[in-house]
Amino acid sequence: MKQNLKQNHPVLTADAYRLGQAHTLYHRQEPAQPELRLFATYLMVVNMTIGDEYYVPTAYIDETKAEKTAVYLTLTRQEIQTQQLTRIPQFIVEERCDEEPLPPGDSSAATLPPQGEPFEDNIVPLPPNLQTDPPNKPNPP
């Protein structure tokens, strides 16, 4: 699934709630310990509507729904709130990680099959300080 992760792609929960947009991967430098909820890699999801960031372990990405225009999670909205995924993992705060910006994705490619509650298919682009490529930079041929 990692090869399909692109910046700006919508991230949807298992109950079809639009969590936000994919932004960056963070890889833990020390060994992961999933039994202690210390996962190897986290996906930062930016929600421009409510101004929040989520740090979702990539172990919760639903590999069975490999989609080119969206990222589906195995967690529901309630599970995300219960697990407090808006808290920045300590290894990121202490800079004991490798940061991997996602390649730019087509933010207009959010044509997804309907599931559960519909979500808005107009994606608000990330602000310039969170984009990997400045908006005024010409695209290479």
Buried (B, 14 or more C-beta within 10 A) or exposed (E): BEEBBBBBBBBBBBBBBBBBBBBBBBBBEEEBEEEEEBBBBBBBBBBBEEEEBBBBBBEBBBEEBEBEBBBBBBBBBEBBEEBEBBEEBEBBEEEEBEEBBBEBBEBEBBEBEEBEEEBEEEBBBBEEEBBEEEEEEEEEE
